[in-house]
Amino acid sequence: MLKTHDRSITRWISILYRYGQSHISKQVDQFNIGSGQYVFLLALYKKDGISQEEISNHLKIDKATTAKAIKKLEKEGYVKRNINSEDRRAFKVFLTQKAFDIKSEIHSILRNWTDVLSGGFSEDEKKLVSELLGRMAKNAFTYFEKKDGESEDINRNK
């Protein structure tokens, strides 16, 4: 008989996250990229030349973490930062040719990990898992948006 914590969704997500970070970290190490930086490349592969703030918002990662990761990627030659002409205090981040050169390998690493995770699943099961995880992410987003709104209301009322 399974105990309640053995069936916990958060427990399984935590385990998957740790294994995934470990696997991906080992794979991207050959590019001198940490497991915390590849997601920034993925965001820029989708839309190059966006601000650090847009990257933070898209990834739901705080600005300090984004700045640190972008600085590391810049040091390794994967991105360049240009002053934003619309807001001279901000930067727009662009991929370099070096980043484009590893794009297919980064995507391959992620596809391979997805294949490991979904081994033995039917196509319908893969689709269902993806849909359910997407809904869970949306629920988390909605929860935090609501919480942020509540804290803003509290601060306004002080």
N, C-alpha and C positions, 0 to 999 in steps of 0.2 A: 504494500500500500504506500502510495506517494504522500509525503507530507505536503502541506500547502506550499511551502517555499520551493519544493521541487517542481511545481507546476506554474510557478510565477513567470509571467511574461517578461518582467523586468530582469529576472535572473537569466533567462535564455538570451535576451538581447545583450546583456552585459557580457556573457560568455562569448557570444558571436563577435561582439565588438573587440574584445581582448584578443581572440584568436585572429581576427581579421587584421587588426593593427600589427600584430606580431608577424603575420605572413607578409603583409604588404610592406612593412618596414624592411624586412629581409630582401624583398624583391627590388625595391626602389633604392636601396643602399648603393647599388652599383652606379647610380647617377648622382651620388652625394646629396640625396634628398631624403629627409626624414618622413616618417609616416604622417606627421602633422602638416607637411607642406604639399603633398601631391594634390589635396583637395583644392588648393588655390590654383594650381595649374589647370585642373579640370574646369573650374569656374571661368578661367581665362580662355580655355579652349572653346567654351560655349560663347563667350562674348569678350573679345580682346579689347583693351583700351578703356576699361572702366575704372572708376575711382576705387581707392582702398575702402571707402565707406560703402560703396555699392557691393564690393566683394564681401565685406563683413555682414551686411544685411542679407545678401543672397545665401551665405553659408550659415547664418545665425551664429556667428563667432564674434567675440568682442573685438573692438578696434585695436587694442594693444597686442592681442595675439596675432591679428592680421598684419599689423605693422612689423612685428618680429619675423613672421613667416616670409613676408614679402622681402624684407631686408636680407634674409638668408638666401632666398631664391635669386635675388639680385646679385649677391656676392658670388653665387655659383654660376652666374651668367645666364639664367633662365628667363629673367624678366628685366625690364628697365622701367624706371619711373620718370615721368615727365611732369612738370608743373602743369596743373590744370588751368587752362586759359580762362575758364569761367570763374574759378576760385583759386587765386594764387597761393592760398594756404594749403591746398590739397594737391594730391598727385593722381595722375592717371597711370595705370599699370599696363604695360605692353609685353607680350611674349617676344622672346628673341628667336632667332633661327635655331639655336641650341634646344629650346623648348619644343619647337615644332618637330625637330629631328627625333625626339623621343615620344612624341604623341602616340603613335601606334603601339609602342611598347608599353606605355602606361595603361592604355585602354586594354591591351592584351592581358596584363597582370590582373586587372580588375575583372575582366571576363573570365579568366581562369579561376579566380577565387569564387566568383558567382557559380561557376560550373561545379566546383568542389562542394559548395553549400547546397546546391540543388541536385546533387547526384542522386539518381533513383527517382526523381520526381517526374511526373508526367507534365506535359505542356500546360494542361489545365491547372495542375497543382502549382506550377511556377507562376502562372498568371494570378491565381488566387492569393498566393503568398505576397506577391508584389502589390496587389490591390489592398490587401489587409494592412501591410506595413505602411503603404501610402496613406491609408485612412488613419492609422495610429499617429503618423507624423503630423497629419493635419489636425488631429485632436490635440496633440502636444502644442502645436503652433497656436491654435485657438485658445487653449488654456493659458498660455503665457501672454498672449495678446490681451486677454481679459485681465489677468493678474497685473500686467503693466498698466492698464487703464485704471484699475482699482488703486494702485499705488500713486498714480498721477492725481486721481481724485482726492486721495488722502492728503497728499502734499499741498494741493490747492486749498484745502479746507483748514490748513494750519494757520 
